Amino acid sequence: MQKTRRQVRNFIGGEWVEGNGRETEPVYDPATGETIAETPLSTKEDVDRAVKAAGAAFADWSKTPVVQRIQVLFRYKMLLEEHFEELRDLVTLENGKDAKDAGGEVRRGIEVVEFACGMPSLLMGESVRDVARGIDNVSHRFPLGVVAAITPFNFPCMIPLWTMPVAIGAGNTYILKPSERTPLTSQRLVELLIEAGLPEGVVNIVNGAHDAVNGILEHPGIEAVSFVGSQPVAEHVYRHGAAHGKRVQALAGAKNSMIVMPDAVLEKAVPNIVSSAYGNAGERCLAGSVLVAVGEAGDRVVEAVKEAAEKMKVGPGYEEGSELTPLIRDSHRDRVKDYVDLGESEGATVALDGREPPLEDGFFFGPTILDNITENMRVAREEIFGPVLSVVRVESLKEAVDFTNGSSFGNACSIYTENGAAVRYWRENVEAGMLGVNVGVAAPMAFFPFNGIKNSFYGDLHATGKDGVRFFTENKVEIARFLSEPETAEAVKMPTEA
Ligand code: NAD
């Protein structure tokens, strides 16, 4: 992967342009700490320019028949396949994750494009004919107008693709505000979309951080905002966006339990648990960050996880065989270290200690296990977002579920067992929106919603699946009669003609 400095620019009305802001934020190769680009921090004026361009493009794009709009998406899908390795390597370069994880997220992103290619079916309304004599009741789906997405650093390819194809396939025009820490993949995604034949102004990029975000939330020309990121920012985006009259979905942070029952098939479960906890350096919203070991599963599973974690090869994502890749920033590494210190001072046992940086360069943090945590410790409840697995030991499945439900988050939960009754009890009682049975990263496919609950999600309609289509459209419900027809009811009485 070529590491020469890359330019990051805004994309407005079909042109790559400089923003108004004077400040920039460095983009690092997290494996070396080297600066590979500078993200311009755009201002509210830049957001306004993008809204004007997107607003101007809406008139024609929203009237372009959906069967034509999806031709662009079909071509886009082919271009994404052709550039698969390039996109994967770009994700690795700016985010740090390994090729397997980076390739996985590119694949997951492409699957949303494939889903959006079915937009004619997804946009179908409903109808009931003859609700009274000669009177039909139908509903139609319309695009909203200019919509925006604000995305995090940890999935620079997949998360922009959660919304971009769906929003534009449904006829909206779109502004992307990528993470200032990983702007390069977004830029390439949009270049390919233009190559696929998207008209100018339909998709725009405004780079930046909080000023750009607040500019989006406050702009009267934007109808809906999709946000993915940390919990405090998600809450701010939801409240501030709603206060400015916008439809908002805000996907937030997580603290996901992996419950291990005594009958779990450990030789297969442990690699899965290790990959959930330490894959992508723990920087996944679906990472299993708490191991809840039930009964006599306790010592066996903790020992096996420790043994496997100790053996992980720490190294850059672009080096073959690397299993534990770097964190995104030095400051984030400090934050993760502070959490391990805190856990120790709260009384947790540091069963595996990754605080000494395992490699000299880059932002690496070693695999860590905080054993014997209790429910009131901050390390049991707060999102650490690093390669740190907290372990709690309980005596029963009920205790495991009660512990899990003590979290303010509700993104995901996994259970490792072969016992159907245990699975049923857990599913009925656990407070999490994405469930994994012997699956440590319970990621739904593109045609299902990405379904966090509690403080992991603010809003009503989730991203992806049919929820995503509903989020980016609104219904008009029509009742119609034609008076020239002799059969038509003479008067329309509500609720219905007797
Ligand atoms: P973040 O909240 O720091 O940033 C997300 C976006 O918000 C970025 O575009 C950033 O520029 C913007 N932002 C940051 N601070 C802001 C502020 N004060 N005001 C306005 N905008 C601001 O999140 P991150 O560190 O990039 O991503 C990691 C977080 O995202 C984790 O908490 C993770 O769990 C969460 N996440 C959640 C999901 C999900 O589906 N629930 C998916 C991926 C990541």
Boltz pocket constraint, residues with backbone or C-beta under 6 A from the ligand:
constraints:
  - pocket:
      binder: B
      contacts: [[A, 150], [A, 151], [A, 152], [A, 153], [A, 154], [A, 155], [A, 177], [A, 178], [A, 179], [A, 180], [A, 208], [A, 209], [A, 210], [A, 211], [A, 213], [A, 214], [A, 228], [A, 229], [A, 230], [A, 231], [A, 233], [A, 234], [A, 236], [A, 251], [A, 252], [A, 253], [A, 254], [A, 284], [A, 285], [A, 383], [A, 385], [A, 411], [A, 450], [A, 452], [A, 456]]
      max_distance: 6.0
